[in-house]
Amino acid sequence: MVAVLDLIGVVRVSASAYFAAALATIGLGLLVGAWFGRARWLIALGLVTSAALGFVTAVESFEEWRRMNGNVTWTPASYEDLAPRYENTFGDAVLDLRAVDFAQRDTRTTVIISFGDATVLVPPNVDVITHAEVHAGDAVIFGVGSSGLDRRVRESTDLGADGAGGGTLRLFIQVNAGALEVTR
């Protein structure tokens, strides 16, 4: 059933889901075998499948960890490419939004950096409302800076070169340890 859903494109199924489905089937076989006998061979098969499930899950977790670590630059080419959330655990991150047209739109994007520097580049005419929280480090938002160990959320509004209009971008940025810069 899992394979059918994956093959027809209803859901994206990871390798660990296949092993979990196999393990569930073996478990059901053991339950049926408890009543009708002769299911002892399923115990060894269940142990092998459990080990394979553990290995595949560890590999998938490592791949996810690698995807969210290291220096990264996100550059959406259009409004449709803009993600609602950008996250990086370790390393510097740059979110370059200068190619995105925010005209007549009210957009919200979140950036979360655990350890590292975050730089957000915005187009010249978009109205930007920034909610920034830097736990340990420096924050420079459109030229206004603050630093230290402070958990306060800093809210800043910058209307851009054209004044009010040109769309609205609401940035919610959290940096646990590092520096933050929002600029045009």
Helices and strands as residue ranges (DSSP letters): H 2-7, H 15-36, H 41-67, E 72-74, G 79-81, E 85-90, E 93-96, E 106-115, E 118-121, E 127-141, E 144-149, E 153-158, E 168-177, E 180-183
